[in-house]
Amino acid sequence: MAIGAFPSANHIAPGGVVSYEPQRSFMFELTMGAMKEEFTLSVQSWSNVSVNNETITLGYGTESRKVAGKASFDAGSLTIRDFVDKDTAGIIEDWRAKVYSTSGSDGKYKDGVEGTLHAAAHYKVTGTLFEHPPANSNSEIRMWKIVGAWPQSVNHGSLDNDTSDIVRIEVTIEFDKAYRIK
């Protein structure tokens, strides 16, 4: 393309040998530890990995320079469809109870005494995010490893007699780090 010429989109998904095939946001799977397949099949959305570094400012004389400090990963936002026949809410609650014990529907406490905060080794898991390319695109699947994941908060959604929508469970997932493995 010549500089100054009106831009063309001919390079985007044209077919043939050279193309820029987009990754579709809906072609993904998320697994977390040894959770049941019903968890993966219930995922509606996931906010992709976001990493940032603190800034360290080094002053010297009348000037300063900035360098990278500690890295941190933003919490993930997970939306799960609530399927009653697969007890999706129960899967999430069982994981959440490994962080902090609460009373179950039968009145018994899950994973200990009510109000018990558990050790990280009890609730942190490793997850994998798979981003699938379109079929026949000659592209490889992208894979991310999500390390030290745990449910920081769970919101069981809204109930509303005026709609015919499904219940969605919102989960904030904290994790220590994530990195692309493929």
N, C-alpha and C positions, 0 to 999 in steps of 0.2 A: 504494500500500500504506500503510495506516495504521501509525503508529509504535505499537509494543506489540502489534500483531497478529501472529499466528503467520505466519512467512514462507512464501511459496509459490514454487514453481519454474515457475509458468505462463509466465514470460517466456523461459525457456530453450528454444530451438528449437521454438516452438509452430506455426510456419507462419504464413501470413497476412502482414500488412504490417509489423508490429513483431516482431522476434525477435532473440535473442542466439544466433547460430549459432557454435558453437565451432570453432576451428582444430584440425584433427586433426594429431597429431604424426607420423603416417605419410605425410602428403601433402606431400612435399618432394623436391627435387632439389638436388644440389650439384655445381658444376663448378669445376675448378681449372685456370686457364690454358688452354693448348692441348692438354690431355691428351685421350686418346681417349675416345669415347663409352662404351667398356667401363668406364672409371673411374666415370662417373656412374651407370651401370646396376648397378654392383657395390656401391654404398654401401648399408650396412644402417642405420647410425645416425650422428648428428652431434650433439654438444652445442652448443646454440644459443649465440649471442653473449652474452658476459658482460663488462661494463665496470665499472671502479671508479676512484675517485680517491683519491690519497693525501690525508691530512688535514694541514693546516698549522695549528698552534696558535700564536696570537698573544697573548702575555701582556702585560698592562698593569695595573700596580698589583696589586690583590688578585684580579683576575679575568682570564679569558682568553676569547678568541673563536676559533672554528674556521672555516676557509675551505677551499675545494677546492684541491688541489694537482694534480700531474701525473696525467693519465688513463693507465690501462693496460688492456689487454685480456687476459683469461685465455686460455690456450691452448685450442684446440678438441680434443675427443676424437672421433676418426673410426674407425668400424668398417667394414671392407671384407670382403665375401664373396670367398673365394679360388676363382675359376673357372679351372680348368686350361686349358680350351680357348680362353680369352680372355687367358691369362697375366696375370691381375690382379696377382699378386705381382711379375711383371716390370715392370709399369707403375709400381708403387710403388717398386721398387728402382731403376729408371731415374731417377726423380725424386730419390730419396735420394742416388744417386751424384752428382747435380749439387751436393749439399751437401758430401759427403765421399766420395772415390773408394774403392771396394772392388773386390776381385777378382770377376769374373763367373763363371758356371758353366763357361765355356770356358777358365778360367784367365787370360784377358786382363783387363786393368784397364779399367774403364769411366771415361770422361771424364778420363783422365790417369794419373798414377802413383799407386800405392797409397799411401794416407795423405795425399792432397792435399786440403786444405780450400779450397774455391772461393769466389770473390767472390760477394756477395749478388745482384748482377745476373744471375748464372748460374742461380740456383735459386729466387729469390722470384717468385711469380706472383700474379695477381689472380684471385680466385674469386667466384662468385655463388651465393647461396643463394636458391632459389625455394620459397616456401611456397604451395602451391596450395589454393584454397578448394574446398568441395564444389561440384559442378555445380549450376547453376541457383540459386545462393545470392545472386546480385546483389552479390557481394563481388569485389574485385580481388585479383589475385595479389600477395603480398608479396615484395619483392626486397631482399636485402642484398648490398652489395659488401664483399668481404673482401680487404683490401689487404696486400701483402707476406707472403703465406702461404708456408710452407716446412715440410717434414717434420722435426721436431726429433728424434723417435724412432719406430722401427718395431719392432713385436713381431709375429712371424709366426705367433702362436697356438700351440695345443697339438695334439699328435697323441696319440691314445688308442685302442688296439685294443678297448677295452670299450664304446665309444660308436659311434653311427651319425650323429654330427653333422658338419656341414661345418666346414672351417677358416676362421677369421675372423682377419683381419690388423688389429691395433690400431695406429693412427698418431696421434701427438700432433702437432697442427698449430699452430705458432706463427704469429702474424700481427701486423702493426703496428697496424692499426685496422680497424674495420668500421662501416658505417653503412647505414641503410635508405634505399634509393633509390626505393621505390614502396610 
